[in-house]
Amino acid sequence: MSEIFGFERKEALALASLVVDLRITQIVNGVRGVHAVLPHGSIR
């Protein structure tokens, strides 16, 4: 978000805590896969 939208680190973290969705993608042998998804249109 900092590179694409030009937010400072603090602003990006604050915004991400509101709009980013975390999705568990796999759980194998105790190893977890997680994707952070930023929905289209959430930042204008």
C-alpha angles and dihedrals in degrees: 000000000000093000099040102037101024097239121155114245094258093050092047092051092048092049093044091055088061105039110022116099117209115212126191106224103178142001112195124160091340093309113124127204117205129182124197109215123198107198118229112261095019090114118043 
